[in-house]
Amino acid sequence: MKTLYIHIGMPKTGTSSIQRFLLGNETVLNEYGYCFPHFPYKYPYVYDNRNGYFLIGKCYDEEGIRDLKLERKRLKDGLTHICRCFKTYENVILTEETLWRCLYTRKLVAPTIKTHAETHGYQVKIIVYLRRQDEFQISIWKQNVKHAKTAMTMSFEERLTEVLENESYLFEYGSRLDDLAEVFGAENLIVRRFEPDSWKNDSLIDDFLNCIGLEHTEDFHDLPSEANPSLSENMAYMKGIINKSTTFSKQEISYLGQIMRDLSGESSAAYPCSMMSAEEAKTLLERFADENEHAAKT
């Protein structure tokens, strides 16, 4: 049966590497009967390899007012384009890491996809990689500190408190998987741990290909380097301080950020540390222990 694979993240689980691999191997994927489609829609700060963004992408008119009509049109037209892809290929792949959040906060998107699939005779498989809550929160904080778009100035402790108070649903893995299963069916969820020891051949790319029914053969072109290098904890702490500066321009902050990225490997090796103590991490994981146990059974 024709299959739409939707890779929904979660964020900070190697999504950039997976997306770059898919984009760089389009021709090989085509030869195996898979399509990694492109769409004409453009969104600020969103690269073309995030080809599933149209499912939840927000649109605005010239006055900065959200254009819900255009959003619905892009969703409809994008799903129509997927049907055109199915005329040539048995499988279509979409990937967008923010879907882990948005399929929960925008309740109508998932049922719309499911209804379209039932109407047009294809099945939907949802792929999600889950990362330990403590590791995820540290990684996403460093990401937000690193990038010019967000340039976060909040400390890790402040951000963690805010997330736990307002966005704890992001960490409730069992409940979120139940939500997805209610729409798409538990049998159509492909849930993986973001832990190298659990991946096929200890490789994230091999593991993802296995999720969609492929082997990592010599036909595929491997990635030349890490797609989205992270800041070390020490460098992220310093970058957060710099982000608060009124002395540096945005260009200077960006330049300093690049230097910090370049030095992060050496920093991590020479000064290993974490934003959370072992006791703090244990406390956080205990808070979501039931959710994690339920997710493990999914």
C-alpha positions in Angstrom: 0.0 0.0 0.0 1.2 3.5 -0.8 2.7 5.0 2.4 3.3 8.6 3.6 6.1 8.6 6.2 6.0 11.7 8.4 9.1 12.2 10.5 7.9 14.5 13.3 11.1 15.0 15.4 11.3 15.5 18.2 13.6 18.4 18.1 17.3 17.8 18.9 17.2 14.2 17.8 19.4 14.5 14.8 16.7 15.9 12.6 19.1 18.1 10.7 21.3 15.2 9.8 18.4 13.1 8.6 17.0 15.9 6.6 20.3 16.6 4.9 20.8 13.0 4.2 17.4 12.7 2.5 17.9 15.9 0.5 21.4 14.7 -0.7 20.1 11.3 -1.7 16.9 12.2 -3.6 18.0 10.4 -6.7 18.9 7.2 -4.9 15.6 7.3 -2.9 13.7 7.7 -6.2 15.4 4.6 -7.5 14.1 2.6 -4.5 10.6 3.9 -5.0 10.7 6.8 -2.4 10.0 10.5 -3.0 11.3 13.3 -0.8 9.1 16.0 -2.4 9.8 19.8 -2.6 7.1 22.4 -2.2 7.2 26.0 -3.4 6.3 27.5 0.0 8.8 29.8 1.7 8.9 30.5 5.4 11.4 32.6 7.4 14.3 30.6 8.9 13.0 27.3 7.4 15.2 25.4 5.0 13.9 23.4 2.1 14.9 20.1 3.6 12.2 20.6 6.2 9.7 19.7 3.6 6.9 18.9 6.1 6.7 22.4 7.4 3.7 23.3 5.2 1.6 21.1 7.4 1.7 23.6 10.2 3.5 26.6 8.8 2.0 30.0 9.8 1.4 32.6 7.1 1.0 36.4 7.4 -0.3 39.1 5.1 1.6 42.3 4.3 0.3 43.9 7.5 1.6 41.1 9.7 -1.8 39.6 10.3 -2.0 35.8 10.3 -3.5 34.5 7.1 -5.5 31.4 8.1 -7.0 31.1 4.6 -3.6 30.8 3.0 -2.5 28.3 5.6 -5.5 26.1 4.8 -4.8 26.4 1.1 -1.2 25.4 1.4 -2.1 22.4 3.5 -4.7 21.3 1.0 -2.4 22.0 -2.0 0.5 20.3 -0.3 -1.5 17.1 0.3 -2.7 17.2 -3.3 0.9 17.3 -4.4 1.7 14.2 -2.3 -1.0 12.4 -4.3 0.7 13.4 -7.5 3.9 11.9 -6.1 2.1 8.7 -5.4 1.4 8.3 -9.1 5.1 7.7 -9.6 6.4 6.5 -6.2 5.1 4.0 -3.6 6.4 6.0 -0.7 6.6 9.7 0.2 8.7 11.1 3.0 8.0 14.3 4.9 10.1 15.6 7.8 9.6 18.5 10.2 10.8 18.4 13.8 8.2 21.0 15.2 5.4 18.6 14.4 6.0 16.9 17.7 4.7 20.1 19.3 2.3 21.3 16.7 0.3 18.2 16.2 -0.7 18.7 19.8 -1.2 22.4 19.9 -3.0 22.5 16.5 -5.6 19.8 17.0 -7.1 19.8 13.5 -3.9 19.1 11.5 -3.6 15.4 12.3 -7.2 14.5 11.6 -7.0 16.5 8.3 -4.0 14.4 7.2 -5.7 11.1 8.3 -8.9 12.0 6.4 -7.0 12.9 3.3 -5.1 9.6 3.4 -8.3 7.6 3.9 -10.0 9.4 1.0 -7.1 9.0 -1.4 -6.1 5.5 -0.5 -2.7 5.7 1.2 -1.5 5.0 4.7 0.3 7.3 7.1 3.3 6.2 9.3 4.5 8.5 12.0 8.2 8.4 12.9 9.3 9.9 16.2 12.6 9.8 18.1 12.3 10.4 21.8 15.2 11.9 23.9 15.5 11.8 27.6 13.9 14.8 29.1 17.0 16.1 30.8 19.2 15.7 27.8 16.5 17.3 25.5 16.0 20.3 27.7 19.8 21.0 27.9 20.2 20.6 24.1 17.2 22.8 23.1 18.4 25.5 25.5 21.8 25.5 23.9 20.2 25.6 20.5 18.1 28.7 21.4 21.1 30.4 22.9 23.2 29.6 19.8 21.0 30.9 17.0 20.5 34.5 16.1 16.8 34.0 15.5 16.2 33.3 19.2 19.4 34.5 20.9 18.0 33.4 24.3 19.2 35.4 27.3 17.4 33.3 29.9 19.6 31.0 32.0 19.1 27.3 31.8 17.4 27.2 35.2 15.0 30.0 34.3 14.1 28.3 31.0 13.6 24.9 32.5 11.3 26.4 35.1 9.3 28.2 32.4 9.0 25.0 30.3 7.9 22.9 33.2 5.2 25.4 34.1 3.9 26.2 30.6 4.9 23.4 28.2 5.2 20.2 30.3 3.1 18.4 27.6 6.3 18.3 25.5 7.8 15.9 28.0 4.7 13.8 28.5 5.8 11.2 26.0 3.2 8.5 26.8 0.3 10.9 26.5 1.5 12.5 23.3 1.9 9.0 21.7 -1.6 8.2 22.8 -2.9 11.3 21.1 -1.1 10.3 17.8 -2.3 6.7 18.2 -5.9 7.9 18.5 -5.7 9.5 15.1 -3.3 7.3 13.1 -3.5 4.0 15.0 -0.9 2.6 17.3 0.2 0.2 14.6 1.3 3.2 12.5 3.6 4.8 15.1 7.3 4.1 14.7 8.8 5.1 18.0 12.6 5.1 18.5 14.9 6.1 21.3 17.5 8.8 20.6 20.2 6.6 22.0 23.0 5.4 19.8 23.1 2.0 21.5 19.5 1.4 20.3 20.1 2.3 16.7 20.7 -0.1 13.9 24.4 -0.4 13.4 24.8 2.3 16.0 23.9 4.8 13.2 21.0 7.3 13.3 20.9 7.3 9.4 20.8 3.5 9.3 18.2 3.4 11.9 16.0 6.0 10.1 16.3 4.1 6.8 15.3 0.9 8.6 12.2 2.8 9.9 11.1 3.4 6.3 12.0 -0.1 5.1 15.4 0.6 3.5 19.0 -0.6 4.0 21.9 1.8 4.0 23.6 0.5 0.9 26.7 1.8 -0.9 24.3 3.6 -3.3 23.7 6.3 -0.7 25.9 9.3 -0.3 27.0 9.8 3.4 27.1 13.2 5.1 30.4 15.0 5.0 30.1 16.5 8.4 27.9 17.2 11.4 24.8 19.1 10.2 24.0 21.1 13.3 27.0 21.4 15.7 26.1 22.2 19.2 27.7 24.6 21.7 29.4 23.1 24.7 27.8 23.9 28.1 30.5 26.4 29.0 30.3 28.1 25.6 26.5 28.2 25.7 26.7 29.9 29.2 29.0 32.6 27.8 26.9 33.0 24.6 23.9 33.6 26.8 25.7 36.4 28.6 26.8 37.9 25.3 23.2 37.8 24.0 22.3 40.2 26.7 24.9 42.7 25.7 24.0 46.2 24.5 27.6 46.8 23.4 27.8 44.3 20.6 25.9 44.5 17.3 23.9 41.5 16.0 26.7 40.9 13.5 29.3 40.9 16.2 27.3 38.6 18.4 26.8 36.2 15.4 30.6 36.3 14.8 31.4 35.6 18.4 28.9 32.7 18.3 30.7 31.2 15.3 34.0 31.3 17.2 32.3 29.6 20.2 31.0 26.9 17.9 34.4 26.3 16.6 35.9 26.0 20.1 33.1 23.9 21.6 34.6 20.5 20.7 37.8 21.5 22.5 35.9 23.0 25.4 33.8 19.8 25.9 36.9 17.6 25.9 38.9 19.8 28.3 36.1 20.9 30.6 33.3 18.4 30.6 30.3 19.5 32.5 26.5 19.6 32.5 23.8 22.2 33.2 22.2 19.7 35.6 23.6 17.8 38.4 23.0 14.0 38.6 20.4 14.7 41.4 18.6 17.4 39.4 18.4 15.1 36.3 17.1 12.2 38.5 14.4 14.5 39.9 13.3 15.6 36.5 13.1 12.1 35.1 11.2 10.9 38.2 8.6 13.5 37.4 7.9 11.9 34.1 8.6 8.3 35.0 5.1 7.1 34.4 4.9 8.8 31.1 8.2 7.2 30.0 7.2 3.8 31.2 4.0 4.1 29.1 5.9 5.3 26.1 8.3 2.3 26.4 5.3 0.0 26.0 4.1 1.8 22.8 
